[in-house]
Amino acid sequence: MIRVRYFASLREALGTAEETLSAAHAGSVAAIRAQLCERGGPWTAALGDDRRLLTAVNQQMAQPDTPVADGDELAFFPPVTGG
């Protein structure tokens, strides 16, 4: 299983803080993001390619090509701005 976590405005837009995906969804960060977007509606709006998002795999910052395997945690979160 892959644990997927959503933070801040993503959590609000998707109505969930986390979910688990089967290991069949394993691949890269970009591949999983694309699969989630295929759900349509708020998923496409929140996670679509036009959205700048940060990602982490096992609490380490990740790039779109970072692999995600069974047992990993994948987190999506919007960039943080400060003042």
C-alpha positions in Angstrom: 0.0 0.0 0.0 1.0 3.6 -0.6 -0.1 6.2 1.9 -1.0 9.5 0.2 -1.4 12.6 2.3 -2.9 16.0 1.4 -2.1 19.2 3.3 -3.5 22.7 3.7 -5.8 23.8 0.8 -5.5 20.4 -0.9 -7.0 18.7 2.1 -9.9 21.1 2.1 -10.5 20.9 -1.7 -10.4 17.1 -1.7 -12.3 16.6 1.6 -9.7 14.1 2.9 -6.4 14.3 4.7 -5.1 11.0 3.5 -5.8 7.8 1.7 -4.1 4.5 0.8 -3.6 3.3 -2.8 -2.8 -0.2 -3.8 0.8 -1.0 -4.8 -0.5 -1.3 -8.3 -0.4 2.5 -8.3 3.3 2.5 -7.6 5.5 4.3 -10.1 6.7 7.9 -10.1 5.3 10.9 -8.3 4.1 12.3 -11.6 2.4 9.0 -12.6 0.5 8.8 -9.3 -0.5 12.4 -9.6 -1.8 11.8 -13.2 -3.8 8.8 -11.9 -5.4 10.8 -9.2 -6.3 13.6 -11.7 -8.1 11.0 -13.8 -10.8 10.9 -11.1 -11.9 14.3 -12.4 -13.7 17.1 -10.6 -12.0 18.4 -7.5 -9.1 16.0 -8.1 -8.2 17.5 -11.4 -8.7 21.0 -10.1 -6.5 20.4 -7.1 -3.7 18.3 -8.5 -3.7 19.2 -12.2 -0.5 20.0 -14.1 -1.4 23.7 -14.0 -1.1 23.7 -10.2 2.4 24.2 -8.7 2.6 21.7 -5.9 5.4 20.4 -3.7 5.8 16.7 -3.0 7.6 14.5 -0.6 8.2 10.8 -0.5 8.9 9.4 2.9 9.3 12.9 4.3 12.0 13.9 1.8 11.3 16.5 -0.9 10.6 14.8 -4.2 10.6 15.6 -7.9 8.1 14.4 -10.5 10.4 11.5 -11.5 11.0 10.3 -7.9 9.9 6.7 -7.6 7.1 5.7 -5.2 7.0 2.0 -4.1 4.8 -0.2 -2.0 5.1 0.9 1.7 6.0 4.5 0.8 4.3 7.7 2.0 3.6 10.3 -0.7 2.6 13.8 0.4 1.2 16.7 -1.7 1.2 20.3 -0.4 0.9 23.8 -1.9 4.0 26.0 -1.7 4.2 28.0 1.5 4.4 31.8 1.2 5.7 34.0 4.0 5.9 37.6 4.8 
